[in-house]
Amino acid sequence: EQIMEKNRMVAELQEELGEIVRSKSLQFDALICKKEAECDDLQAQLSAKIEENNALHSKLEEISSLDQDQKNKILQLQDLASVQKKHLVSVEETARLEKEKLQGRLDQMKGGPSDSPGT
């Protein structure tokens, strides 16, 4: 009689233990699913941030390239300005010499001596 009672109690305890294990297993499975969903969400956020970072990096490289192009253009313009300045100085010198020649001729036509230098 006692053995049967103990066997019945063991069976009841085994059944309760089985229910607890099943319940905890379901809770654990639900927790795993929740954590997997959180991981998927974080992975998606990370991918988006990586994509955004790559886009910003590309834009920065483009801007850097534009800056270099602008620096090159500025240098070209400075070179051109230097060449034009030299040309202008040359034209001014030629104009000064022509003016002196013309002044000399004008003075000669007037019949007086030329006071201009270079004649």
Residue pairs with C-beta under 8 A, 6 or more apart in sequence:
97 118
100 116
100 117
100 118
100 119
101 118
101 119
103 114
103 116
103 119
104 114
104 116
104 118
104 119
107 113
107 114
107 115
107 116
107 119
108 114
